Amino acid sequence: MDRITAGAALLLLFALIVTGCIESHTEDSHSLLLRTGGQVNESTPQTGVEPMLPAATDSNSTNTSPPPVLFVAYVATPPDVVDAMLKVARVTRNDVVYDLGCGDGRILVTAARRYGCRAVGYDLDHLRVDEARKNAEDSRVAHLVRIEQKDILQADVSGATVVTLYLGHQLNARLLPQLAKLGTGARIVSHDFELPDIPPDKVIDVNSRTDHRVHTIYLWNCPLKVANQLPTPTP
């Protein structure tokens, strides 16, 4: 009996050690995981690297799983690049600046504080939304800035006079139907990524003092020049 009891005790101890190692590894991996539609993809935030978007679903498909929700890895725009984006967009007090994927709200807060304009931001990450709202309050521009937790592909941007982007080529492409609705005189400013098949009206490079990297800023004046060739929105 003693020999059997000792063996059972050793087996139990080994099982506990293995379980603890698995749980520890899972906790350590959380910072590397992005969830898309219930699936887990490994990813790390890297400047200039855009995420893979979920493939478009066939309307005739019998798949009843919920549509994928994309979380783009958050990479902050350096302050001097933010300044350059707002400057190239010629932001004034009369503008309404929309930032799609607003992160900590730095573009919106800077626009509201410096120019006194209204600003609206959308982000899927509730932590970034909370952070952006707090930054607006701390900068005393909360009365000018509105932040919402929302899928940017479902956002109505028709009220914007300036739209800022730092998303990636694929997301920029999927946003084209929404951006095509912007009125005459509106401006679109994208950090590092172009709009596909639409030549920018202005391109500038900014050598950031923050990360010592050259950042490219693209400007388009609306209406977009090839709006009649834009793809039909995916249902």
C-alpha positions, 0 to 999 in steps of 0.5 A, spaced: 500 500 500 505 504 501 508 503 495 502 504 491 500 510 495 507 513 493 507 512 486 500 515 485 502 521 489 508 522 484 503 521 478 499 527 481 505 531 482 507 531 475 500 532 473 500 539 477 507 541 474 505 540 467 498 543 468 502 549 471 507 550 465 501 550 460 497 555 464 504 559 465 505 559 457 498 561 456 498 567 460 505 569 457 502 569 450 496 573 451 500 579 449 502 576 442 494 574 440 489 578 436 482 575 435 479 575 428 472 572 428 473 567 434 480 565 431 487 566 434 492 569 430 499 570 432 502 577 431 506 583 434 505 590 433 511 592 428 511 599 424 510 599 417 507 592 417 500 591 416 495 585 418 492 580 414 485 582 413 479 576 414 477 573 407 471 576 404 465 571 405 461 568 399 454 571 400 452 564 397 456 560 403 452 556 408 457 558 414 453 561 419 459 563 424 459 571 426 463 575 421 470 576 423 472 582 427 479 585 426 484 588 431 489 592 428 496 592 432 496 598 435 502 602 433 502 610 435 504 615 430 510 620 433 508 627 435 511 630 429 508 626 424 501 628 427 503 635 427 505 634 419 499 630 418 494 636 420 499 641 417 498 638 410 491 637 411 490 645 412 486 644 418 482 650 421 477 651 426 472 650 422 474 643 420 471 636 423 477 631 423 475 624 423 481 619 425 479 611 423 483 607 428 484 613 433 488 609 438 490 613 444 486 619 440 493 623 439 491 626 432 484 628 435 486 631 441 492 635 438 487 637 432 482 640 437 487 643 442 491 646 437 486 648 432 479 648 436 476 644 431 471 638 433 474 631 432 471 624 432 475 617 433 473 610 432 477 604 435 475 597 436 479 596 442 476 598 448 482 600 452 484 605 447 477 608 447 478 609 454 485 612 453 483 616 448 477 619 452 482 620 458 487 624 454 481 628 451 479 630 458 486 631 461 487 636 455 481 639 456 478 638 449 473 633 451 467 638 449 470 638 442 472 630 441 468 624 441 471 617 441 466 611 439 468 603 440 466 602 433 468 598 427 471 603 422 468 599 416 461 600 418 462 608 420 459 613 417 464 618 415 460 623 411 460 628 416 468 629 416 472 634 412 478 631 414 480 624 415 486 621 418 489 614 417 494 609 419 491 602 417 495 599 411 493 598 404 488 592 405 484 596 410 485 603 406 482 599 400 476 597 403 474 604 406 474 607 399 466 606 398 466 610 405 471 615 403 468 616 396 462 619 400 466 625 402 464 632 400 468 637 395 473 640 399 474 634 404 481 632 405 484 625 406 491 624 410 494 617 410 500 615 414 505 611 410 500 607 406 497 609 400 489 609 397 490 603 391 489 606 384 488 613 386 494 618 385 495 622 391 495 630 390 501 631 395 506 627 398 511 629 404 516 625 408 518 627 415 524 625 419 521 624 425 525 626 431 521 621 436 523 614 432 529 617 427 525 614 422 522 617 415 515 617 415 511 618 408 504 622 409 499 622 403 494 627 401 488 627 397 483 632 396 476 630 395 472 628 391 476 622 389 478 623 382 476 616 380 470 615 385 466 612 379 471 606 379 471 605 386 469 597 388 462 596 391 462 595 398 462 588 401 455 586 404 
